[in-house]
């Protein structure tokens, strides 16, 4: 038996030197990530603040867009750090955290697509009974199960992989992958392999069977139904079908790459295809649904191109987009230094960046609500709550900042303590 050990970090073998082009790649991916955030957040806000869109189909879309934000956040910050780094390593706990995020994203995506096909099946095949069959309680239960079941399944996967004794620490991917770690094990992995295959098959073929069944029934109704029925099916099912095919294609290659030897495929092509379902799907979905769904498209159009809106929105998005890129770039560089630096460097970064991050998040929350309230009709919210939230960023931020920096910055805290209580510094 080979020498085994509990490794503390993993090295990625799929990265290669591209010279100064890494800064161009970093900029492209950072802009891509910022665009994903803006597109998904825009549609989530449009659906949430317009009561006419508070229907099962649109609520399932909100779950889908939230999952896109979750999945892209599990990959992009990590990927950006690795692109700038000269040594492509990651600590074992952080690697398993990324596996959890990526795998739960994929599992939730499969479940979301299956539930959405079931919703379209009820709406088209049973239009008169739709609202009695798809009640608000049933919608809440389906969305909860869409998120809960994948989290439980992935937790089992990771709990089987963490205790493994490994004979190496090099994984030939650009991000953490569970089966790549299992293949490094010196100990028995029969349980991991059986459960991994069972979970993967259940995860893929379960939703796929439901999607195929529902679309067979929808096609049957369309062929025997009226022209209006066919138009409704086309308008609501086209983006879902396109999203499903796109995601299954990306996932299919990733499953093949993790289970089989793909060394005959060029490294660059392998990297692009392994990243495809994690990078393109989060932008593909909001674009497809935003352009194809009539109600969403008309509301977005009125928001963006309505009277006196264009200049204001251009200004808002320019400011927000610019700040997102600047903050992402700054913190990616900081994370790079922290990963490759000493413990003292990490402590310094933590002590000086924590108050800034908390202040940024607090201010962004207040400003975000104020922008939404100024652009959308929020009359269904209690008047007191609207007033409180609109005043939050102007009243609380001026107090939170001095408290945060006064308590967290050691030099300021020491001087303030000396000023207030006297004694030696």
DRENKOL-702895 format. One record per residue (C-alpha): residue number from 0; residue in one letter; x, y, z. Coordinates in Angstrom, 1 decimal, padded with zeros to 4 digits, always signed. Each point is the difference from the previous one (the first is absolute). Layout:
REM residues N
    i  aa       X       Y       Z
  NUM   A       X       Y       Z
...
//
This chain:
REM residues 425
    i  aa       X       Y       Z
    0   X  +000.0  +000.0  +000.0
    1   X  +001.2  +003.5  -000.8
    2   X  +000.8  +002.5  +002.8
    3   X  -003.2  +001.8  +000.9
    4   X  -000.7  +003.1  +001.9
    5   X  -002.7  +002.5  +000.8
    6   X  +000.9  +002.8  -002.4
    7   X  -000.3  +003.7  +001.1
    8   X  -000.1  +001.5  -003.5
    9   X  -000.6  -000.9  -003.6
   10   X  +001.9  +001.1  -003.1
   11   X  -001.8  +000.5  -003.3
   12   X  +001.7  -001.6  -003.0
   13   X  -002.2  +001.5  -002.8
   14   X  +001.3  +003.5  +000.2
   15   X  +002.9  +001.0  -002.3
   16   X  +002.0  +003.2  -000.5
   17   X  -001.6  +002.5  -002.4
   18   X  +002.3  +002.9  +000.9
   19   X  -001.5  +003.5  +000.0
   20   X  -003.2  -001.3  -001.5
   21   X  -001.1  -001.1  +003.5
   22   X  -000.8  +003.6  +000.7
   23   X  -002.3  +000.2  -003.1
   24   X  -001.6  -003.3  +001.0
   25   X  -000.5  +001.4  +003.6
   26   X  -001.7  +003.1  -001.4
   27   X  -002.3  -001.9  -002.3
   28   X  -001.1  -002.4  +002.7
   29   X  -000.4  +002.8  +002.5
   30   X  -002.3  +001.9  -002.4
   31   X  -001.8  -003.2  -000.8
   32   X  -000.6  -000.6  +003.8
   33   X  -001.2  +003.5  +000.5
   34   X  -002.4  -000.4  -003.0
   35   X  -001.4  -003.2  +001.5
   36   X  -000.7  +001.7  +003.3
   37   X  -001.7  +003.0  -001.6
   38   X  -002.1  -002.1  -002.4
   39   X  -001.2  -002.5  +002.6
   40   X  -000.6  +002.7  +002.7
   41   X  -002.0  +002.1  -002.5
   42   X  -002.4  -002.8  -000.8
   43   X  -000.3  -001.0  +003.6
   44   X  -000.9  +003.5  +000.9
   45   X  -002.4  +000.4  -002.9
   46   X  -001.9  -003.1  +000.9
   47   X  -000.1  +000.6  +003.8
   48   X  -001.2  +003.6  -000.1
   49   X  -002.7  -000.4  -002.7
   50   X  -003.0  -001.8  +001.5
   51   X  -001.3  -000.9  -003.5
   52   X  +003.0  -002.4  -000.2
   53   X  -000.7  -001.7  +003.4
   54   X  -001.0  -003.2  -001.8
   55   X  +001.4  -003.5  +000.4
   56   X  +002.0  +000.1  -003.3
   57   X  +001.7  +003.3  +000.9
   58   X  +000.7  -001.2  +003.6
   59   X  +001.8  -003.0  -001.4
   60   X  +002.0  +002.4  -002.2
   61   X  +001.0  +001.9  +003.1
   62   X  +001.3  -003.3  +001.5
   63   X  +001.9  -000.6  -003.2
   64   X  +001.6  +003.4  -000.1
   65   X  +001.0  -000.1  +003.7
   66   X  +001.7  -003.4  -000.7
   67   X  +001.9  +001.7  -002.9
   68   X  +001.3  +002.6  +002.4
   69   X  +000.9  -002.7  +002.5
   70   X  +001.8  -002.2  -002.5
   71   X  +001.9  +002.8  -001.7
   72   X  +001.2  +001.3  +003.4
   73   X  +001.2  -003.5  +000.8
   74   X  +002.3  +000.1  -003.0
   75   X  +000.9  +003.5  -001.3
   76   X  +001.8  +001.5  +003.0
   77   X  +002.1  -003.2  +000.4
   78   X  +000.7  -000.1  -003.8
   79   X  +001.1  +003.7  +000.0
   80   X  +002.4  -000.6  +002.8
   81   X  +001.5  -003.1  -001.7
   82   X  +000.5  +001.9  -003.3
   83   X  +002.1  +002.6  +001.7
   84   X  +001.9  -002.4  +002.2
   85   X  +003.4  -001.5  -001.0
   86   X  -000.5  -003.0  +002.2
   87   X  -003.4  -001.7  -000.6
   88   X  -000.8  -001.5  +003.4
   89   X  -003.0  -000.1  +002.3
   90   X  -000.4  -001.1  +003.6
   91   X  -001.9  -003.3  +000.5
   92   X  -002.9  +001.6  +002.1
   93   X  -000.5  +002.7  -002.7
   94   X  +000.1  -002.6  -002.7
   95   X  -002.8  -002.0  +001.6
   96   X  -002.0  +003.1  +000.5
   97   X  +000.3  +000.8  -003.7
   98   X  -001.0  -003.6  -000.8
   99   X  -003.1  +000.5  +002.2
  100   X  -000.9  +003.2  -001.8
  101   X  +000.5  -001.3  -003.6
  102   X  -001.7  -003.3  +000.6
  103   X  -003.0  +001.5  +001.8
  104   X  -000.3  +002.6  -002.8
  105   X  -000.2  -002.7  -002.6
  106   X  -002.4  -002.2  +002.0
  107   X  -002.3  +003.0  +000.7
  108   X  +000.1  +000.9  -003.7
  109   X  -001.1  -003.5  -001.0
  110   X  -002.9  +000.1  +002.5
  111   X  -001.0  +003.6  -001.0
  112   X  -000.2  -001.0  -003.7
  113   X  -002.1  -003.1  +000.9
  114   X  -002.4  +002.0  +002.2
  115   X  -000.4  +002.7  -002.7
  116   X  -000.8  -002.6  -002.6
  117   X  -002.7  -001.5  +002.4
  118   X  -001.4  +003.5  +000.4
  119   X  -000.2  +000.5  -003.7
  120   X  -001.7  -003.4  -000.4
  121   X  -002.7  +000.9  +002.5
  122   X  -000.5  +003.5  -001.6
  123   X  -000.4  -001.3  -003.6
  124   X  -001.6  -003.4  +000.6
  125   X  -002.3  +001.0  +002.8
  126   X  -000.6  +003.8  -000.4
  127   X  -003.4  +000.0  +001.9
  128   X  +001.4  -002.0  +003.0
  129   X  +003.4  +001.7  +000.0
  130   X  -000.5  +002.3  +003.0
  131   X  -001.7  -002.7  +002.1
  132   X  +002.9  -002.5  -000.8
  133   X  +002.8  +002.5  +000.3
  134   X  -000.8  +001.8  +003.2
  135   X  +002.2  +002.5  +001.9
  136   X  +000.7  -002.7  +002.7
  137   X  +001.0  -002.5  -002.7
  138   X  +002.3  +002.5  -001.7
  139   X  +001.7  +000.7  +003.4
  140   X  +000.4  -003.7  +000.7
  141   X  +001.4  -000.7  -003.5
  142   X  +002.6  +002.8  +000.2
  143   X  +001.0  -001.1  +003.5
  144   X  +000.5  -003.6  -001.2
  145   X  +001.9  +001.3  -003.1
  146   X  +002.6  +001.4  +002.4
  147   X  -000.1  -002.4  +002.9
  148   X  +000.4  -003.3  -001.8
  149   X  +003.1  +001.0  -001.9
  150   X  +001.6  +001.4  +003.2
  151   X  -000.6  -003.3  +001.8
  152   X  +001.3  -002.1  -002.9
  153   X  +003.2  +002.1  -000.4
  154   X  +000.7  +000.0  +003.7
  155   X  +000.0  -003.9  -000.1
  156   X  +002.4  +000.1  -003.0
  157   X  +002.5  +002.3  +001.8
  158   X  -000.3  -001.9  +003.3
  159   X  +001.2  -003.1  -001.8
  160   X  +002.9  +001.8  -001.7
  161   X  +001.4  +002.1  +002.9
  162   X  +001.3  -003.0  +002.1
  163   X  +001.9  -001.6  -003.0
  164   X  +003.7  -000.5  +000.3
  165   X  +001.6  +001.4  -003.1
  166   X  +003.2  -001.0  -001.9
  167   X  +000.4  +003.4  -001.7
  168   X  -001.3  +003.5  -000.2
  169   X  +000.0  +000.9  -003.7
  170   X  -003.4  +000.2  -001.8
  171   X  -000.1  +000.6  -003.7
  172   X  -002.9  +002.5  +000.0
  173   X  -000.3  +003.8  +000.3
  174   X  -002.3  -000.2  +003.0
  175   X  -000.7  -002.6  +002.7
  176   X  -001.8  -003.1  -001.1
  177   X  -001.0  -002.8  +002.3
  178   X  +000.8  -003.0  -002.2
  179   X  +003.5  +001.4  -000.8
  180   X  +000.7  -000.1  +003.8
  181   X  -001.5  -003.5  +000.3
  182   X  +002.4  -001.3  -002.7
  183   X  +002.9  +001.2  +002.1
  184   X  -001.0  -002.3  +002.9
  185   X  +002.2  -002.9  +001.2
  186   X  -002.8  -001.5  +002.1
  187   X  -003.1  -001.9  -001.1
  188   X  -002.4  +002.2  -002.0
  189   X  -002.7  -002.5  -000.9
  190   X  -002.6  +001.8  +002.1
  191   X  +000.9  +003.3  -001.6
  192   X  -000.2  -001.4  -003.5
  193   X  -003.3  -001.7  +000.5
  194   X  -001.7  +002.9  +001.8
  195   X  +001.6  +002.5  -002.6
  196   X  -001.4  -002.0  -002.9
  197   X  -003.4  -000.5  +001.7
  198   X  -000.3  +003.7  +000.9
  199   X  +001.1  +001.2  -003.5
  200   X  -002.4  -002.3  -001.8
  201   X  -002.9  +000.9  +002.4
  202   X  +000.9  +003.7  -000.4
  203   X  +000.1  -000.1  -003.8
  204   X  -002.5  -002.6  -001.1
  205   X  -002.6  +000.9  +002.6
  206   X  -000.6  +003.6  -001.1
  207   X  +000.6  -001.1  -003.7
  208   X  -002.7  -002.6  +000.2
  209   X  -002.5  +002.5  +001.4
  210   X  +001.0  +002.6  -002.6
  211   X  -000.4  -002.5  -002.9
  212   X  -003.4  -001.2  +001.3
  213   X  -001.4  +003.5  +000.5
  214   X  +001.1  +001.1  -003.5
  215   X  -001.5  -003.1  -001.6
  216   X  -003.3  +001.0  +001.6
  217   X  +000.4  +003.6  -001.0
  218   X  +000.7  -001.0  -003.6
  219   X  -003.0  -002.2  -000.1
  220   X  -002.2  +002.9  +001.2
  221   X  +001.6  +002.4  -002.4
  222   X  -000.7  -002.3  -003.0
  223   X  -003.6  -000.5  +001.0
  224   X  -000.7  +003.5  +001.4
  225   X  -000.7  +003.4  -001.3
  226   X  +002.4  +002.5  -001.6
  227   X  -000.1  +002.1  +003.3
  228   X  +001.1  -003.1  +002.0
  229   X  +002.9  -000.6  -002.4
  230   X  +001.1  +003.7  +000.3
  231   X  -000.2  -000.1  +003.8
  232   X  +002.1  -003.2  +000.0
  233   X  +002.6  +001.5  -002.4
  234   X  +000.3  +003.3  +001.9
  235   X  +000.4  -001.6  +003.5
  236   X  +001.8  -003.3  -000.9
  237   X  +002.7  +001.3  -002.4
  238   X  +002.2  +001.7  +002.6
  239   X  -000.4  -003.0  +002.3
  240   X  +001.0  -002.5  -002.7
  241   X  +002.9  +002.1  -001.2
  242   X  +001.2  +000.3  +003.7
  243   X  -000.4  -003.7  +000.6
  244   X  +001.9  -001.1  -003.2
  245   X  +002.8  +002.5  +000.7
  246   X  +000.4  -001.1  +003.7
  247   X  -000.2  -003.7  -000.8
  248   X  +002.7  +000.3  -002.7
  249   X  +002.4  +001.8  +002.4
  250   X  -000.7  -002.5  +002.8
  251   X  +000.3  -003.0  -002.3
  252   X  +003.6  +001.0  -001.0
  253   X  +000.9  +000.7  +003.6
  254   X  -001.2  -003.4  +001.2
  255   X  +001.9  -001.7  -002.9
  256   X  +003.2  +001.9  +000.8
  257   X  -000.2  -000.9  +003.7
  258   X  -000.7  -003.7  -000.6
  259   X  +002.2  -000.8  -003.1
  260   X  +003.5  +000.8  -001.2
  261   X  -000.3  +003.0  -002.4
  262   X  +003.7  +000.6  -000.5
  263   X  -000.5  -000.3  -003.7
  264   X  -002.0  +003.2  +000.0
  265   X  +002.1  +003.2  -000.1
  266   X  +000.5  +001.6  +003.5
  267   X  -001.5  +003.3  -001.1
  268   X  -003.1  -001.6  -001.4
  269   X  -000.4  -002.2  +003.2
  270   X  +000.2  +003.1  +002.2
  271   X  -002.5  +002.0  -002.1
  272   X  -002.5  -002.9  -000.1
  273   X  +000.4  -000.8  +003.7
  274   X  -000.8  +003.7  +000.8
  275   X  -002.8  +000.3  -002.5
  276   X  -003.0  -000.9  +002.2
  277   X  +001.3  +002.1  +002.9
  278   X  +000.8  +003.1  -002.0
  279   X  -002.4  +000.2  -002.9
  280   X  -003.2  -001.3  +001.6
  281   X  -000.2  +002.8  +002.6
  282   X  +000.0  +002.6  -002.8
  283   X  -001.9  -002.1  -002.5
  284   X  -003.1  -000.5  +002.2
  285   X  -000.8  +003.7  +000.8
  286   X  +000.6  +001.0  -003.6
  287   X  -002.3  -002.8  -001.3
  288   X  -002.8  +000.6  +002.4
  289   X  +000.4  +003.8  -000.1
  290   X  -000.3  +000.0  -003.8
  291   X  -002.5  -002.8  -000.5
  292   X  -002.5  +000.5  +002.9
  293   X  -002.4  +002.7  -001.2
  294   X  -000.9  +001.4  +003.5
  295   X  +003.6  +000.2  +001.2
  296   X  +001.1  +001.5  -003.3
  297   X  -002.6  +002.7  +000.0
  298   X  +000.7  +000.9  +003.7
  299   X  +003.8  +000.1  -000.6
  300   X  -000.6  +002.1  -003.2
  301   X  -002.2  +002.5  +001.9
  302   X  +002.6  +000.2  +002.8
  303   X  +002.9  +000.6  -002.3
  304   X  -001.5  +001.9  -003.0
  305   X  -002.9  +001.7  +001.7
  306   X  -000.4  +003.8  +000.2
  307   X  +003.0  +001.7  +001.7
  308   X  +001.4  -003.4  +001.0
  309   X  +002.9  -000.6  -002.4
  310   X  +002.4  +002.7  +001.3
  311   X  -000.7  -000.8  +003.6
  312   X  +000.5  -003.8  -000.5
  313   X  +003.1  +000.5  -002.1
  314   X  +001.4  +002.1  +002.9
  315   X  -001.0  -002.5  +002.7
  316   X  +001.3  -003.1  -001.9
  317   X  +003.3  +001.8  -000.9
  318   X  +000.6  +000.9  +003.6
  319   X  -001.1  -003.4  +001.4
  320   X  +001.8  -002.0  -002.7
  321   X  +003.2  +002.0  +000.4
  322   X  +000.0  -000.4  +003.7
  323   X  -000.7  -003.7  -000.2
  324   X  +003.0  -000.5  -002.3
  325   X  +002.3  +002.2  +002.1
  326   X  -001.0  -001.8  +003.2
  327   X  +000.3  -003.5  -001.6
  328   X  +003.4  +000.9  -001.5
  329   X  +001.3  +001.4  +003.4
  330   X  -001.2  -003.0  +002.0
  331   X  +001.2  -002.6  -002.5
  332   X  +003.5  +001.5  +000.2
  333   X  -000.2  +000.1  +003.8
  334   X  -001.1  -003.7  +000.1
  335   X  +002.8  -000.9  -002.3
  336   X  +002.5  +001.6  +002.4
  337   X  -001.7  -001.6  +003.0
  338   X  +000.2  -003.5  -001.5
  339   X  +003.7  +000.3  -000.9
  340   X  +001.0  +002.2  +003.0
  341   X  +000.9  -000.6  +003.6
  342   X  -002.3  -000.3  +003.0
  343   X  +000.8  +003.6  +000.9
  344   X  -001.1  +001.2  -003.4
  345   X  -003.4  -001.8  +000.4
  346   X  -000.5  +001.5  +003.4
  347   X  +000.7  +003.5  -001.3
  348   X  -002.4  -000.5  -002.9
  349   X  -002.7  -001.3  +002.3
  350   X  +000.3  +002.8  +002.5
  351   X  +000.0  +002.8  -002.6
  352   X  -002.4  -001.5  -002.6
  353   X  -002.8  -001.3  +002.4
  354   X  -001.4  +003.5  +000.9
  355   X  +000.2  +001.0  -003.7
  356   X  -001.9  -003.1  -001.1
  357   X  -002.7  +000.4  +002.7
  358   X  -000.4  +003.7  -000.9
  359   X  -000.2  -000.8  -003.7
  360   X  -002.7  -002.7  +000.5
  361   X  -002.0  +002.1  +002.4
  362   X  +000.0  +003.0  -002.3
  363   X  -000.7  -002.1  -003.1
  364   X  -003.1  -001.5  +001.7
  365   X  -001.4  +003.4  +000.8
  366   X  +000.8  +001.6  -003.3
  367   X  -001.4  -003.0  -001.9
  368   X  -003.4  +000.3  +001.7
  369   X  -000.1  +003.7  -000.6
  370   X  +000.7  -000.5  -003.8
  371   X  -002.7  -002.7  -000.1
  372   X  -002.5  +002.2  +001.8
  373   X  +000.6  +002.9  -002.3
  374   X  -000.4  -002.1  -003.1
  375   X  -002.9  -002.3  +000.9
  376   X  -003.4  +000.2  +001.6
  377   X  +000.5  -001.2  +003.6
  378   X  -003.4  +000.9  +001.3
  379   X  -000.8  -003.5  +001.2
  380   X  +002.7  +000.3  +002.7
  381   X  -001.0  +001.6  +003.3
  382   X  +000.5  +003.7  +000.0
  383   X  +002.2  +000.0  +003.2
  384   X  +002.3  -002.7  -001.5
  385   X  +000.4  +002.0  -003.2
  386   X  +000.9  +003.1  +001.9
  387   X  +002.5  -001.9  +002.3
  388   X  +001.7  -001.7  -002.9
  389   X  +000.2  +003.2  -002.1
  390   X  +001.7  +001.8  +002.9
  391   X  +002.2  -002.9  +001.0
  392   X  +003.0  +000.8  -002.2
  393   X  +000.0  +003.7  +000.9
  394   X  -000.5  -000.4  +003.8
  395   X  +001.7  -003.2  +001.0
  396   X  +003.1  +000.1  -002.2
  397   X  +001.4  +003.2  +001.6
  398   X  -000.1  -001.7  +003.4
  399   X  +001.1  -003.5  -001.1
  400   X  +003.1  +001.2  -001.7
  401   X  +001.7  +001.7  +003.0
  402   X  -001.1  -002.9  +002.2
  403   X  +001.4  -002.6  -002.3
  404   X  +003.3  +001.7  -000.7
  405   X  +000.3  +001.2  +003.6
  406   X  -000.4  -003.5  +001.4
  407   X  +001.8  -002.0  -002.7
  408   X  +003.1  +002.2  -000.8
  409   X  +002.4  -000.6  +002.8
  410   X  +001.9  +003.3  -000.2
  411   X  -003.2  +002.1  +000.0
  412   X  -001.5  -002.2  +002.9
  413   X  +003.2  +000.5  +002.1
  414   X  +000.1  +003.7  -000.5
  415   X  -003.8  +000.3  +000.7
  416   X  +000.4  -002.1  +003.2
  417   X  +002.9  +002.2  +001.2
  418   X  -002.0  +003.2  -000.8
  419   X  -003.2  -001.2  +001.8
  420   X  +001.5  -002.0  +003.0
  421   X  +003.5  +001.4  +000.3
  422   X  +003.1  -002.0  +000.9
  423   X  +002.8  -001.4  -002.1
  424   X  -000.7  -000.8  -003.7
//
